[in-house]
Amino acid sequence: MEEFTLEQILNKIVDDAEAITTKMSVEDKAKITKAGANVFAKELEQVVRDKHYRHRETGDDPHLADSIIVQNKNIDGIKNGSSVVGWDYSKSRVGHLIENGTKFPMYTKAGHKYKHGGQVAVHADHFLRDLRNNATVQDKVLKAEATAYKKIIDKRYK
């Protein structure tokens, strides 16, 4: 039977810990963050539906709640293990206006641009900020990520 020194045992423990944390592959990190991103996207869709959804004919332009994108890359489109939840550029502009409000009106209810601004402004509804800071949502995201992380660790050590 081979005997190990205390240093070898401790180095093995450190190597094993690093293998499942800092030296984890980009694909494994992406699986973990994608699980959390999917949960956050569902919560975001529900909030947008509850607060800002109007039943109307949208044609080719889907509603803000139906346009949520989950991207398994960073904001620049590079796969580095992170995931992003949001909208494409045109929809993100709408979300930004709802989130932060406007000082001057942009469009009438019929969708036409106002000739003279300043009559009606969009009042800010910080739905996205509130959702990000919601402890219940953060717990759901972390639980989903922990489940994905556990699957990766279990698969590695079986």
N, C-alpha and C positions, 0 to 999 in steps of 0.2 A: 504494500500500500504506500502510495506516495504521500509524503508529508509536506505541508505548506507552511511557510512562515507567516507571521501576523501581517507583514507588509504585503505579501502576495494576496492574502485574503481580503485585506482592505482595498487593494488596487482592483480586485475583481468586483467588489461591491460598487466602487466608484465607476468602473467601466460599465457595469450593468445599469446603473442609475443614469449615466450619460447617454447610453444607447436608447433609452425610452424617454429622454427629455431633450437635452440640447443637441444631440446628434441624430435626432429623429429625421427620417427622410421627408422631403418636401411633399411627397404623395400622402404620407401618413398625416402630416400636419394639415394638409388640404382636406382630408376626410373629416378630421375633427372640427375644423372651422366651418366646413360646409354643413355639418349637422346643426351647429349653432345658428348659422345663417338661415337655414330653412325654417327653424323655429321662429326666429325673429321676423322673417318675411311673412309667415302666417299671422303673427301678432300684428304686424304693420297693416296687412290687408284688412284684418278685422277692425282695427281702429279707423282706417280710412273709410271703410264701409259704414261704420256706425256714425261717424261724424260728418263726412263730406260726400256721401253717395246720394245721387239723385237718379231715379229711374227715368232714363231717357234713351232715345235712339242715338247711339254713338257712331254708327257706321263703321268706317275703317279705323277711326280713332278711338281706341278703347278708353274706358274710365281709368282714373288714377289708381284705383284699387285693383284693377285688372292688369296693370302695366308694371307690376313690381318684378324686378329682375334680381336673380341670385347669380352672382358670378364667382366662380371658384378660383379667382385670381385677384391680385390687388387692383387698386383703382387705375393703374396704368396698363392693365392687361397682362402683367407678368405673373407667372405662376411661381409664387414663393411660399405657399402654405397658408396664405390668408384668403378670406372670402369677403365679398362685398355685397351688400343689399341696397337696392335703390331703384332708380328709374333711368331711362335713357335721357338725353339732354332736354328734349322738348317737354317731357313729363316732369323732369326734375325742376324745371322752371316753374311749372304750375305748383308743385309741392313747395318750392321756395316761397312763392307768393302767399300761399296759404299759411305756411309756417311763420313767416316774418311780417306778413301784412304789407300794405302799400300805403304810402302817404296820399297819393292821388289815384283816382280810379283809372283803370286801364281799359275796361270793356263794359258795355251795357249788358243787361241780362240776356239780350238777344244775341250778344257776341260781337256787336259793332264797337269800334273804337269811339270813345268820347271825343267830341270836337274840342270841348273846353273841359280840361281836367279840374279836379278839386271838388266835384260834387258828391261823390260817394267813394269811400276808400274801402279796401279789403281789410277787415280787422284781423289781427294776428291770432292764430290758434296754434300754439306750440305743441302740436300733437306728436311730432317726431322727437323733440327734446324730452317731452314727458314720457314717451314710450321707452326711450333709451335709459332714462333714469328710474324707471319703474322696477322696484325690487323683485316683484313677482315674475316679470318678463326676464330679468337678468338671471333669476334662479332657473327658469325653464331652459334658457339658452345654455347655462352652465351644466345642467343635468344632461341635456342632449349631447354636449361636448364630452362630458365625463363618460357617458355610455359608449360613444364612439371610441374614446381613448381606451376604455376597458376592453373593448373588442380587439383593438390592435395589440394591447399587452397580452391578452389571453391567447391570441393567435401566435404571437411571438414565442411564448413560453410553454406551448403545448407540445 
